[in-house]
């Protein structure tokens, strides 16, 4: 293998380049990316950048020292065996890393709507979040909550519109309802069970015909994997690029990483596509090992964190089908410290949510990895450390 092409210049792309060199690959590496920026981290966009604490989140990686041919502003348009079609012509490869990430979903309507995916998105939105500005945020998921947090800190009048009956419904189900009071405490008008018909000039039209007036509309209703360029290529697609547990795709010498990869998890016995920083950070090591003929398995405990309305929210694992055990009281006065543990039928921890309890997250993640059985009664007592809930 003499030439590896990395399509996508986000964190997953640049970590793939680093992994190639770390594994001793001495051939040519070409990395292309749609944006004209050097690779940067995305999580700070909805946190530090939007809050005005930083203007740049560039990844600390020396591309010159890595001897990578980095081509910003180049878009992949198609794929044939051994060749990537780009806006700058054909690019031949011996090995290919697909790291094209995901694109935000936009809603219908002729009004301006902002999304938060790129550094340019964040800087533009930040400039609009000024004292007294009316802001409508569509979606009370992770991004919506963080945008609402930043907008309120800037003194904006914020309305959050959510189709589900609770915030964070897609990620946490009914547990998300415990975060609803945070919106009221922050002075945010939270409208649950409310459908948006269109984004129009001057605000949002709801499904019932009423309107929410706003000078700024932010759409945060999710993303879709950026895989349209792979249509007809022979790469299997199903909610992303389908890979096995080695991050190998259906085409030889082609692997996929990051937000666009739908990988098979041995741990959870299902296919997962996780749109979080931790995945972009860890997956490239396994993908590159696979590409170079080594044996490696990608089977992490997925992890994500969010800061919203003064609360640190951390989640690890995957909880579909597991039973829920509360840990602490979300309604406690002051800054409540609580969480949720999800157990399998044989009392093994499969996921954990920790709110203002970082030690729980750290210990819980280790317990998920170890697979130890737990005492559910002790687990429900927030005074007992998670590590002390194991059963011999």
C-alpha positions in Angstrom: 0.0 0.0 0.0 1.6 3.2 -1.2 -1.1 5.9 -1.2 -3.8 6.4 1.4 -6.5 9.0 0.9 -8.4 10.4 3.8 -11.8 12.0 2.8 -12.8 14.4 5.6 -10.6 16.8 7.5 -12.3 16.9 10.8 -11.0 15.3 14.0 -11.5 11.8 12.7 -9.6 12.6 9.5 -6.6 14.1 11.2 -6.4 11.4 13.8 -6.4 8.9 11.0 -3.4 10.6 9.5 -1.7 10.5 12.8 -2.5 6.8 13.3 -1.1 6.0 9.9 2.3 7.5 10.7 2.2 6.0 14.2 1.7 2.6 12.7 4.8 3.1 10.5 3.1 3.8 7.2 5.7 5.6 5.1 3.8 6.1 1.9 1.9 9.1 0.6 -1.1 10.4 2.5 -3.6 12.8 1.0 -6.3 14.4 3.1 -9.1 16.4 1.6 -11.8 18.5 3.3 -14.8 20.6 2.3 -13.9 23.5 4.5 -11.0 25.8 3.9 -9.9 25.6 7.5 -7.3 23.5 9.1 -8.8 20.6 11.1 -10.5 21.7 14.3 -12.6 20.3 17.2 -16.4 20.7 17.0 -17.6 20.3 20.6 -16.3 23.7 21.7 -18.4 25.4 18.9 -21.5 25.1 21.0 -19.6 25.9 24.2 -16.5 28.1 24.2 -16.9 29.6 20.8 -20.6 30.5 21.1 -20.0 31.9 24.6 -17.2 34.1 23.3 -14.4 32.3 25.3 -12.4 31.4 22.2 -12.3 32.0 18.4 -10.4 28.9 17.3 -10.5 25.2 18.1 -7.8 24.0 15.7 -6.6 20.5 16.5 -3.0 20.5 17.8 -1.5 18.4 15.0 1.6 19.2 12.8 0.4 18.3 9.3 3.8 19.3 7.8 5.7 17.0 10.2 3.2 14.2 9.3 4.0 14.8 5.6 0.4 14.9 4.6 -0.8 16.5 1.4 -3.7 18.4 2.9 -6.1 19.8 0.4 -8.7 22.1 2.0 -11.8 23.2 0.0 -11.9 20.0 -2.0 -15.1 18.0 -2.0 -15.6 14.3 -2.7 -18.2 13.8 -5.5 -18.0 10.0 -6.1 -16.2 6.8 -5.6 -15.0 4.1 -8.0 -12.7 1.2 -7.2 -9.3 2.8 -6.5 -10.4 6.3 -7.4 -12.1 9.2 -5.5 -13.8 11.7 -7.7 -13.4 15.2 -6.3 -14.1 18.8 -7.3 -10.4 19.0 -8.2 -10.4 15.9 -10.4 -9.7 12.2 -9.8 -7.6 11.0 -6.8 -6.3 7.5 -7.0 -5.8 5.5 -3.8 -4.5 2.1 -2.5 -6.3 2.6 0.8 -9.2 4.9 1.7 -10.5 6.3 5.0 -14.0 7.7 4.8 -14.4 10.4 7.5 -16.9 12.8 5.9 -19.0 13.3 9.1 -22.6 14.5 9.0 -24.7 17.4 7.8 -27.3 19.3 9.9 -30.9 18.8 8.9 -32.7 22.0 7.8 -36.4 22.6 7.8 -38.6 23.9 5.1 -39.4 27.6 4.7 -37.9 30.7 3.0 -36.7 32.3 6.2 -33.1 32.4 7.4 -32.2 29.5 9.7 -28.9 28.9 11.3 -27.3 25.6 12.1 -24.3 24.9 14.3 -21.8 22.5 12.6 -18.8 24.5 11.5 -16.6 27.2 13.0 -18.1 29.6 10.5 -21.6 28.7 11.7 -20.5 29.3 15.4 -18.8 32.7 14.7 -21.8 33.9 12.6 -24.3 32.9 15.2 -22.3 34.3 18.1 -22.3 37.7 16.4 -26.1 37.7 16.3 -26.6 36.7 20.0 -26.9 40.2 21.5 -28.8 41.7 24.4 -32.6 41.6 23.8 -32.5 39.7 20.5 -35.4 37.3 20.0 -34.0 33.8 19.4 -36.0 30.7 18.4 -34.2 27.4 18.8 -35.9 24.4 17.1 -35.0 21.3 19.0 -34.3 20.6 22.7 -31.6 18.1 22.1 -27.9 18.4 23.1 -27.2 21.2 20.6 -30.5 23.0 21.2 -29.9 23.1 24.9 -26.4 24.4 24.5 -27.4 27.1 22.0 -30.2 28.2 24.4 -27.7 28.3 27.2 -25.4 30.6 25.3 -28.2 32.8 24.0 -29.5 33.4 27.5 -26.0 34.2 28.8 -25.9 36.8 26.0 -29.2 38.3 27.2 -31.4 37.1 24.4 -35.1 36.4 24.7 -35.1 32.6 23.9 -37.9 30.3 22.9 -37.1 26.6 22.5 -39.5 24.6 20.3 -39.5 20.8 20.7 -41.7 18.3 19.0 -41.3 15.6 21.7 -42.9 15.8 25.1 -39.5 16.1 26.9 -36.1 17.7 26.2 -33.4 15.2 25.1 -36.1 12.7 24.1 -34.2 11.0 21.4 -31.1 10.5 23.6 -32.6 9.9 27.0 -36.3 9.2 26.6 -38.5 10.1 29.6 -35.3 10.9 31.7 -35.1 14.1 29.6 -38.1 15.4 31.5 -35.9 16.0 34.5 -34.1 18.7 32.6 -37.2 20.7 31.7 -37.2 22.9 34.8 -33.7 24.1 33.9 -35.2 26.0 31.0 -37.7 27.9 33.2 -35.1 28.7 35.8 -32.9 30.2 33.0 -35.8 32.3 31.7 -36.3 30.2 28.5 -39.7 29.7 27.0 -39.8 25.9 26.5 -42.6 24.6 24.3 -42.8 20.9 24.3 -45.0 18.7 22.0 -44.9 21.5 19.4 -44.4 20.9 15.7 -42.8 23.5 13.4 -44.5 23.9 10.0 -41.9 26.2 8.4 -39.1 28.8 9.1 -40.3 32.1 7.7 -39.2 35.7 7.5 -39.4 37.0 11.0 -39.7 33.7 12.9 -41.3 30.3 12.9 -44.8 29.1 11.9 -46.1 26.3 14.0 -48.2 23.4 12.8 -51.3 24.8 14.5 -50.9 28.0 12.4 -49.6 30.2 15.2 -46.2 31.9 15.0 -43.2 32.5 17.1 -41.6 35.8 16.3 -37.8 35.8 16.3 -34.9 37.7 14.8 -32.7 34.6 14.8 -33.8 31.1 14.2 -31.5 28.2 15.0 -32.4 24.7 13.8 -31.0 21.9 15.9 -33.1 18.8 15.0 -30.2 16.5 14.2 -27.9 15.5 11.4 -27.6 13.0 8.6 -24.4 11.2 7.7 -22.6 12.9 4.7 -22.6 9.8 2.4 -24.4 11.0 -0.7 -21.2 10.9 -2.6 -21.0 7.2 -2.0 -24.3 6.4 -3.8 -23.6 3.7 -6.4 -20.1 3.1 -5.3 -20.6 -0.4 -3.8 -20.1 0.9 -0.3 -23.0 -0.4 1.8 -25.0 2.4 3.3 -27.7 2.2 6.0 -27.9 5.2 8.3 -24.2 5.8 7.5 -21.4 3.7 6.1 -21.9 0.2 7.3 -18.8 -1.4 8.8 -17.9 -4.4 10.8 -16.3 -4.4 14.2 -13.0 -3.6 12.6 -14.4 -0.5 10.8 -14.0 -2.3 7.5 -16.6 -1.4 4.8 -18.0 -3.6 2.1 -15.2 -2.5 -0.3 -11.7 -3.8 0.0 -9.1 -1.4 1.4 -11.8 1.0 2.5 -12.6 1.9 6.2 -14.9 4.4 7.8 -14.7 6.5 11.0 -16.5 9.2 12.9 -20.0 10.5 12.5 -20.6 8.8 9.2 -19.7 5.2 10.3 -22.3 2.8 11.4 -20.2 0.1 13.1 -21.0 -3.2 14.7 -20.6 -3.3 18.5 -19.8 -6.7 20.0 -20.5 -5.2 23.4 -24.1 -4.2 22.6 -24.8 -6.8 19.8 -26.1 -4.2 17.4 -25.0 -1.6 14.9 -24.2 1.9 16.4 -23.6 5.3 14.8 -22.4 7.7 17.5 -22.1 11.4 16.6 -19.7 12.3 19.4 -16.2 13.6 19.8 -15.0 10.5 21.6 -15.8 8.4 18.6 -13.9 10.6 16.2 -11.0 10.5 18.6 -10.8 6.7 19.2 -12.0 5.0 16.0 -9.2 6.0 13.7 -6.6 3.9 15.6 -8.7 0.8 14.9 -9.6 1.7 11.3 -5.9 2.4 10.4 -4.8 -0.9 12.0 -7.4 -2.7 9.9 -6.4 -0.9 6.7 -2.8 -1.9 7.2 -3.6 -5.5 7.8 -3.4 -5.7 11.5 -6.1 -7.1 13.8 -8.0 -4.6 15.9 -11.6 -4.4 17.2 -13.6 -1.2 17.8 -15.9 -1.7 20.7 -15.9 1.3 23.0 -18.3 2.4 25.6 -19.8 5.5 23.9 -19.3 8.7 25.8 -20.7 12.2 25.5 -20.9 15.4 27.7 -22.8 18.6 27.6 -22.9 21.8 29.6 -26.4 23.3 29.8 -27.8 26.0 32.1 -25.0 25.6 34.6 -25.2 21.7 34.8 -22.6 19.2 33.7 -24.4 16.4 31.9 -22.4 13.2 31.1 -23.5 10.0 29.4 -21.7 6.8 28.7 -23.0 3.5 27.2 -26.1 2.5 25.4 -29.4 1.9 27.3 -32.0 0.5 24.8 -33.9 -2.3 26.4 -32.3 -1.9 29.9 -34.1 -1.1 33.1 -33.6 2.3 34.7 -32.5 3.0 38.3 -32.6 6.6 39.6 -29.6 7.8 41.6 -30.3 11.0 43.5 -33.2 13.5 43.3 -33.4 15.7 40.2 -35.9 18.0 42.2 -33.6 18.6 45.1 -33.1 22.2 46.1 -30.0 24.0 44.9 -27.7 22.5 42.2 -29.1 18.9 42.2 -26.6 16.1 41.8 -28.3 13.1 40.4 -28.0 10.4 37.7 -29.5 7.4 36.1 -28.1 3.9 35.8 -29.4 1.4 33.3 -29.0 -2.4 34.1 -29.3 -5.5 31.9 -31.5 -8.4 33.0 -28.5 -9.9 34.8 -27.7 -6.7 36.7 -24.8 -5.5 34.7 -24.4 -1.7 34.0 -25.0 -0.9 30.4 -25.3 2.9 30.5 -25.1 5.8 32.9 -26.2 9.4 33.0 -24.5 11.6 35.5 -25.6 15.2 36.2 -23.1 17.2 38.2 -21.6 13.8 39.4 -18.4 13.4 37.4 -17.1 10.7 39.7 -20.1 8.6 39.0 -19.5 8.9 35.3 -15.8 7.9 35.6 -16.6 4.9 37.8 -19.7 3.9 35.9 -17.8 3.8 32.6 -15.2 1.5 34.1 -18.0 -0.8 35.4 -19.6 -1.0 32.0 -16.2 -1.9 30.5 -15.6 -4.5 33.2 -19.0 -6.2 33.0 -19.3 -6.7 36.8 -22.7 -7.5 38.2 -24.1 -4.8 40.6 -26.3 -4.7 43.6 -29.3 -2.6 42.4 -30.3 -1.6 45.9 -27.0 -0.1 46.7 -26.8 1.5 43.2 -30.0 3.5 44.0 -28.3 5.1 47.0 -26.4 8.2 45.8 -24.3 8.1 49.0 -22.7 4.8 48.0 -19.9 5.0 45.5 -20.6 3.1 42.2 -17.4 1.1 42.6 -18.8 -0.2 45.9 -21.9 -1.6 44.3 -20.3 -4.6 42.7 -21.4 -8.1 43.5 -18.8 -10.8 44.1 
